[in-house]
Amino acid sequence: MAALLQAANAKIRSHPVLNYVCSTHFWGPVSNFGIPIAAVMDTQKEPEIISGKMTGALIIYSATFMRYALAVTPKNYLLFGCHAVNEMAQLTQGWRWLAYWRLGGRERALEAQQQRASLSSSSGGGGGGGGGSNSTKGNVGDGIDSIKGVGAEVMQRGKEVVEATREKVVGGSGGGK
């Protein structure tokens, strides 16, 4: 039985692609890809939940292992790619954290939330805002939310004008015939 296993191992190891797939140079980065995938997915979440300390640690971690991936022999480009993706995602998260907590993003988000609340209350609560969500996607998102609120007010006023006109037309023509 041992001879059979040795023969199978020798057969696998003789093929360069199979030898690579059976190595830690392949499975280490593959198992590590969960970190950058999670980091990329986190870029879609609210900046309020970003941990500045953890993001800083992951930036240093990925930069270190990007260097390590090129320092080993043979160079591990899969590990380098894994940590390059993570480095970019963590730098994005770091910028989002900095913009939200240190460069006034939190204040702008709170202001936009208050504006949406006042617009939805002035339009009778008819849903001119963003569905009750706290998310702010920058100035463009705030502008769109403002337009939606104004649009709801215009629609309501338009309905009132149509009703008033209909009453005049129907009431005036009905009495004259």
Buried (B, 14 or more C-beta within 10 A) or exposed (E): EEEEEEEEEEEEEEEEEEEEEBEEBBEBBEEBBEBBEEBBEBBEEBBBEBEBEEBBEBBEBBBEBBEEBEEEEEEBEBBBBBBBBBBBBBBBBBBBBBBBBEEEBBEBBEEBBEBBEEBBEEBEEEEBBBEEEEBBEEEEBBEEBBEBBEEBBEEBEEEEEEEEEEEEEEEEEEEEE
